[in-house]
Amino acid sequence: MAPDPRPTLVKTAPLSQDAVAGFPLLSRERPPSVTDLLVRPLRPEDAASWRRLWAAYLDFYETSVPAETYDITFARLLHGGDPNMGCRLALSGGKVVGLVHFIFHRHCWRPENVCYLQDLYADPAMRGRGVGRALIEAVYAVADSRGTPSVYWLTQDSNETARQLYDRIGRPTPFVKYVRG
């Protein structure tokens, strides 16, 4: 079953002072939450905006992919592409300001699929304003609609900005990732 292609309007509220305690990057100087945030599936006309954000994401991790990989990935992420892959974009003021990629796959420890949230990126000017949280919650909603309660993701241990959000909406695990040498 392909992810639901309907958009989701996300209403965000400013965080209370209690919620930002202990998170120095979420201080009083923090920009206000976005109030017009729309999270919706990727569309064919989003190619340039999506590519801009994904390239920035890859740059952040000091990597790149060939042009062909951009094209293949974009096609897979579109509704009707690969039914086990999806993308949601966050828009504010009609401008694409964030993206999230996710992949459903089988798991040996449970009968239902699990969902891997592979890539999450918010435009740097929009960070700390609810974009990342809204995108993660959109993945949770897609996973729930597919009967997939388990959603997981990875980040670098040094990515302190992202981890501030992740520590509020997820639970870290004790596992260490290894890759083929």
N, C-alpha and C positions, 0 to 999 in steps of 0.2 A: 504494500500500500504506500503510495507516494505521500510526502508531507502535505498538509493542508495549505493550499495556495492563498488563502484569504489573509488580508492584512490585520494587524492587531494594533489598536490605538492604545498607547501606554501612557497613563497619567502618572507622573512622578511627583513626589512631594519632597521639600527640603528635609535634610536630616536634622534631627534634634541635636543640641549640644552634647547630650549624653551619648548619642550614637557616634559622634566624631571623637569623643575622648579617647586618647591613646593612639589616634591616627593623625600624626602631625601634618600629613599632606591634605587632610580634610579639615583644615582650620577655618576660622572665620573668613579668611580671604578667599575661600573656595567659591568658585562661580556658582550662581544659583542653579538648581536643577532645571532641566529642560521641561517646559510644560506642554510643548507641542510635538512631542516625540511620537513618531509613527514607526512601528516595526512591521515589515512586510517581506514576503518572499522575493527572491531575485527575479528580475524580468529581463527579457532580451535587450531592452533599451538601456539597461543599467551597465552594459559592458565597460564603458570608459570609467565610470565612477567606481565600479567594483575593482577594476584593474588597478586604479590609482591607490585605493586603500589596501588591496592585497600586496601590491608592490611595497608600500610603506611598511606593512607588517613584516614582510620578508626582509626588508632592509633593517628593521629593528633587530631581527635575529641574525643579521649579518650573513644572509644567504640570498640566493636568487634561483630562479628556474628558467628554462628556455621558453621562448615565446609559444612554442607548441604546447607546453604544459599549461600555460594560461588558457589557451583555447580549449584544450581537452577538459580542464577543470571547470571552466565556465559552463560548457555544455553539460557536464555531469550534474552540476549544481542547479541548473534550471529545472523547473517543474516539468516532469516527463523525461528528464535525462536519466540519471541513475536513481531508482526508487529508494536506495539505501543512503543517499547523500542529500543534503539540503543546505540552504543558505538563507539567512535572514539579513536584511539591511535595516539600519536605523536611519530615519530621515528627520531632520529638524529644519523648519522653514523651507521644505521642499528639497533640501540638499542632503545627499547621502553622507552621513557622518560616522557610520560604523558598520561592521559586518561580523557575522559569525558563520562558520562552517561546521557541519556536524555529520556524523556517519553512524548508521545503525549496523550492528553486526551481532552474530551469534556469540554465545558464551557457554563454556562447558559447565559452569557452576549453577546455571539457572535455565529454566525452559524458555523464557522470553528473551528477546534481544536486549542488548545494552546500547547506549548511545554515547559515542565518543565526540565530545565537543573539541574539534581539532584546532580551529583558528578563531581568535576573538581579537578584534581591533577597533579602537575608537580613535577618531581624529584627535591629535594632541590638544587642539583648542577646546575640545568637548569633554576631555577627561575630568572625572570628578563630578559630573553632572547627571549621572544616572544612565548613560548610554550602555555601558558594559553590563550593568545589572539588568536592564531591559532586554538586552540581547540574550543573556543567559536564561532569563525567565521565559523568553520566547522559545528557546530550545526545550526547556522543561515542559512547556505547554504542548509542543509537537510530540515529545516523548510520551507524555501522559495520554495524548490522543491516540497513540499507537500501542498503548498498553506496555510501555517500556519505562519502569520506574527508576532504573539505574542510569544516571548521566555522570560521566567522569571526564576530567581534562587534566592536562599537564601544564606546568610552567617552569621556567628557570627559577631556581631557589633565590637568585639575586634580583628577580623582578618584583621589588618591594611594592611598587605602585599597584600592580595587578593583584598581588597577594593580599593587600589590604581589603580589596573587594572580596576576593575568594574566601578569605578567612571569615567573612560575615555571612556568606551565602552557601558555603560548602564546608566540607570537612576534609582536612588533609589526611593522607594515608601514610603508613610507614614504608611504602614500597619505593625502591630506587629503580629507575628505568635504565635498561641496558640495550644496546643495539649491536647488530652483527659487526664484528671487527673487520 
